[in-house]
Amino acid sequence: MKITRIEAVPVNVPLSTSMTTSHGLHSTSPYVIVQVHTDDGLVGLGEATVTPRWSGETSHGAVAVIHGLIAPVLKGEDPRRISHLRRQIDSVVRLNPFTKAGVEMALWDIAGKAAGVPVYQLLGGKFRDEMPIRMVVGSIDIPQAVTLARKFLESGVKCLKVKVGLNPDQDVARVRAIRELAGPDIPISVDANCGWTVLQARQTLQRLREFNILFAEQPIATADRSEMAALRRATDVPIMADESAFTSSDIWHLTMERAVDIISVYPGKNGGIQSTVEAVCAAKAAGIPCAMGSNLELGIGTAAMLHLGAALPTIASELYPGDFIGPLYHEADLIKTPLTLGPAAARVPEGPGLGVELDTEQLEKYRDRSGVAQSTGSTTSVTFEG
Ligand SMILES: [Mg+2]
């Protein structure tokens, strides 16, 4: 089997529930849908959930990287040689984890379809049947936050993540209000998205202790590993790394410095399915559990997360419910049959490969027709023709 061409389509999908964090407002997702075509007719699906504020990548930049750099080195190759193709991709472009993940997950999709098995079978088989999830309440004013949390709880949600990091007093008030609403038995985590200073983090985590916080995600900025370690020693609220844990090397440093209790992983941030496995192994070697994070993926990207979450014991969704939630926040998921997500847990799709089918009508509806990606030819997509 050989790769014949790669098609990368930028999309803009509005959120149905917008998200405010310390990084700003997320109201539309400018992502890229990837199709890797082969000479025997199998097509692999991928999704690059690029966000400039997260990794410096943009959808039009991702299309250009896939079209101009990645597709030429993959053309004519067997898509099932994933380790070899990762090496090829890394030889032509550094960094760009979300873009690389969008291509790499499509290779896994093809490998699964060719073998007639779900991707989780290729990752060692299913370890768990379902994965508890947590729904996210943004850094919004308290009446809105309570209304949204009430909606989630009434629908059967069993775990909440509250965004903090913009204003410590409001952060504490928001968590207090949601704890009072939820009662003592609903696990609540907080995510500061790098928003607190070291001093604010130390003081605010102390103030949050009475609300029985499951863990605090990325309380301070990403470069401060030693400060994170000091913060971890100063509090008994478990500390999770997210923005500071992109690569296996990041995780090695974090664990060597005893800076974290939990590490957030997901294929976009880590650069693909196989590199997420490597990241999880780095954490496992240090005895640190992982949790599935998210950049609010659509259907294809969430499916990739579900296969990893189902197969890898160290992604401990039972202890730390995962962010298998992206499609629940968007007005469309771009796949034909919705994934089984929530209210309390998510299930991995059972079809071959990633187990999802692209909805081409939705793809056309949400296709991003603006910008440089569309100015390079007379067609409405940028396609590498092999
Ligand atoms: Mg986070």
Residues whose N, C-alpha, C, O or C-beta is under 5 A from the ligand:
A	BS01	MG	D191 E217 D242
